[in-house]
Amino acid sequence: MIRVGLVGLGLVSRYYLAAIDRSADFELVAVCDVDRDALAGHGVRDYLHHRAMLADGGLDAVVVTAPNDAHALIGRDVLDAGLPLCVEKPLATTLSDGMGLATRGGLVFTAFHRRYNDNVLDLRERLASAPPIESLTVRYLECMEDHVGRDRRHLDVARSGGGCVAGNGPNALDLARLFLGPLTFESAKIVRDADGVDRQALLHVRGSAPATVELDWSFPGETKDVEVRLVDGTVLRADLLAGHREFRGSLWHEYEGVLADFARVVRVGGRPDGGLAALSLVDEAYRREHA
């Protein structure tokens, strides 16, 4: 069993905790959060600071779900302790911090949970024997306030690195990358609210075919899908939410996929690079916003 410590017990941590509990690969041995109340009831060693958790040892890997602006600092300490790191997307809030992690040495695994979605996996299987892709569209539309509840840090641009482009962009761009391979940035149209937060965006990227990524944080309801047009005119689609009636219900099985893949690379090695690739595209979208 891989003895794992979890840093950050906020909104996303419950999916990791459930996945760890069901995993044949991991054993939860420590949790860490700055909120003492969040530490109660886990039945393992608990800490208010990740450095104390790392100093006590007994870990084989660390999962970080702390706020985005803490990813780089915690990640550096985990890697310096010689431990594999699984960090919730985005890898960091700035490209320079992300590059610092990716080039530091050690295993850095960014958790793009949507690539493990059952409907996405089914679409990939259907495409294996299909004609080439002519174009692809990823839609990631939601009312962000419905998703964050009382955990408002995701709406704090200073802590999150941005609005919808920084928040949902990495997952959506990673899906495009999953189907089309390495991506280059082409253009971005970004709409900001009165506070300067990007609430809608239309991104154009290109891999083996052109792709459009639609992002919206003010959408009435929720739509998350991938649509593929093939060169013969066939259109195939994966609805990421189909078959999961519970609000955010697809996340349970997606995070099981995250941990299974993390366990694989911990055991056999490898250097996943999706985190830095997505962060680079997000950075370029913001830099070329008005180009």
Secondary structure, DSSP 8 states (H G I E B T S, - for coil): -EEEEEE--STTHHHHHHHHHH-SSEEEEEEE-S-GGGGTTS-SEEESSHHHHHHH---SEEEE-S-GGGHHHHHHHHHHTT--EEEESSS-SSHHHHHHHHTSSS-EEEE-GGGG-HHHHHHHHHHTTS--EEEEEEEEEEEHHHHHTT-GGGG-HHHHSSSHHHHTHHHHHHHHHHHH-S-EEEEEEEEE-TTS-EEEEEEEEESSSEEEEEEESEEEEEEEEEEEEETTS-EEEEETTTT--STTTTHHHHHHHHHHHHHHHHHH-----HHHHHHHHHHHHHHTTT-
